[in-house]
Amino acid sequence: MASQPLQSVPAEPSLARHEPSPEDAARRDAEGQAYFDKVMAEDSRIEPRDWMPPAYRKTLLRQISQHAHSEIIGMQPEANWISRAPSLKRKAILMAKVQDEAGHGLYLYSAAETLGQPRDQMMQDLMDGKAKYSSIFNYPARTWADMGAIGWMVDGAAIANQVPLCRASFGPYGRAMVRVCKEESFHQRQGFEILLELSHGTPEQKQMAQDAVNRWYAPALMMFGPPDDDSPNSKQSMAWNIKRFSNDELRNRFVGMMMEQVKVLGLTLPDKDIRFNEETKKWEHGPLDWAEFHEVLAGRGPCNAQRLERRREAHQNGAWVREAAAAYAEKQSRKQAEKVSAA
Amino acid sequence: MSTTPETAVSSEETGGHGDISVGVSGAGASGDGTASATRITPGNALRPEDIALAVSRGAAKPSEDVAEFALRLGDDALILAQRLGHWISRAPELEEDVALGNIALDELGHARSLLSYAGGLDGRSEDDLAYLRREHEFRSAALFEQPNGDFAVTIARQFVVSYYQFELYRRLTSSTDSTLAGIAAKAVKEVDYHRDHSAQWVLRLALGTDESRQRMIHAFKVIWPFVDELFRDDELTGRLSEAGAAPQPSSLREDFDRLTGEVLAEAELEVPNVQPTPGGGRRGLHSEHLGYILAEMQVLAREYPGASW
């Protein structure tokens, strides 16, 4: 075994006719683990058919499906303004953006499915309240300026979080993130553009923009997750090359970015404690209300009930359509089989 | 204007994507059409911004008749886009959120082009026309404002619309009005996909389960009374037809009947035996639905008169 290069070990023994013996299984696990460790050490990629530690699979499945759910639930606050978008160009951009989010959801569910769970099951877990999604979407989109603030801050925070995920050790996730990030940067720009237009508009429009920035600022910062000393899973995710930077690290970078851009907008961030620490060379921000974060996470946010109910309603209303499509497909394949056997 | 605070996460990480700078050159308050986020269109197809620019420079100007005709078609597409947009985040499958969103976007794009051109007559913008006209000034036919209903009703409406628009745009590609022809050339390709989408669903719903078949049959009954209005000629279409600018609506009927008939036959459905409504949308006489659609669509623009967005 000594000089032989380690090779990928398949997750399932492909030609096994019966249950592998405990010794075989143990050997496969050991070989799989060795290959996995090598991939981690080389900062290379694990693919769906490779052996992987059960905890790694579970962590990824949880993270990717939560990410997909966030895209799907995240469609709602913005869909809320499609019918009232104040110009046709804005309407078109907003529609395209919400449509992108559905696409991201599909993409991410597909990546998660490679880990062995069907999309239907993930959707069911979401509707049953068993699966989480980003808490930010449990806040209401009250005014048109929220479309700007969501794009600029929420999508901005998402990008800061997700760009490092393009290098995630699990291949399908990393590749999905490349495309998602490209579209997200476009979303962030359109949000910035909405706010810029408003802040250069009438005093009422500028006030609308400032109010939206005030409301979305803290929830956007909390999107990076709890502070590092209260984030138990981060360390393992970093060891597995899924996560590359700590929550606080990403949050601080994001604050710095906001500080630059808010000046161009002619608006302010509702945090008098933001400063650049010359010693650590890092941006710092004021205290965040983590009690509120945990309340919303626990299901007691302003829109938790509404968001889930909308998802359930759409799913239930669509049941007969999905059944029809499945029945039609089945009839077609039966017809095809009859044709073949008659010939 | 250039607003380029280059503060991306870090250059080694962005690697050409995930850029969180906002360096949209010429974007935002400048109102420069070339910076539009909706600019990316495959090929050399006409974009709404191109038409608005051509109109403002005087390079394109519709005749009074063409402007009125563009208003009809633009309003059809706008009102339908408004209806379809409601499905986004409510569709039976994620794939359908994407598909219906896409069709809505296509229709909205056609509306923007057509309204931009129609406004060229008296200097009104697409937004002036969409947001500041009253109900009786809209020229859409009744079909487009019909409520979404269940998925079957939406599909029945889309099926009729797509086959009608395809025949219309196909002929308009050879219009003597080159702008109209250009808009139609882009639209006809997109509407062809809409035909495919709706026909596929008509088959699935009609031949799927008992429930879906009943719903599909019911949906066509709900929608079919509004079909006739689409194919009625009037003085305007007569003059446009004379001038070679647009076909008479009645001349589209045969192809429409034949092609929809083929799909209905495959779906084992019959053309519903229902009475046509008198219509009147082309003269500004609408159903009771349009007022609500406009109230929602126009609320912000009317709440802040003169504001730009």
Interface residues (C-beta under 8 A of the other chain):
Chain A: I72 M75 Q76 A79 I82 S83 R84 A85 P86 S87 L88 K89 R90 K91 A92 I93 M95 A96 V98 Q99 A102 G103 G105 L106 Y109 W144 W152 G156 I159 A160 Q162 V163 P164 C166 V178 C181 K182 E184 S185 F186 Q188 R189 Q190 F192 E193 I194 L196 E197 L198 H200 G201 T202 E204 Q205 R253 G256 M257 E260 Q261 K263 V264 R310 E313 A314 N317 G318 A319 W320 V321 R322 E323 A324 A325 A326 A327 Y328 K331
Chain B: T3 P5 T7 A8 V9 S10 E13 T14 G15 H17 G18 D19 I20 V22 V24 A27 G28 A29 S36 A37 T38 P48 L78 A81 Q82 G85 H86 I88 S89 R90 A91 P92 E93 L94 E95 E96 D97 V98 G101 N102 A104 L105 L108 G109 A111 R112 L115 E126 D127 A130 Y131 D150 F151 L203 R204 L205 L207 G208 T209 E211 S212 R215 E296 M297 V299 L300 A301 Y304 G306 A307 S308 W309
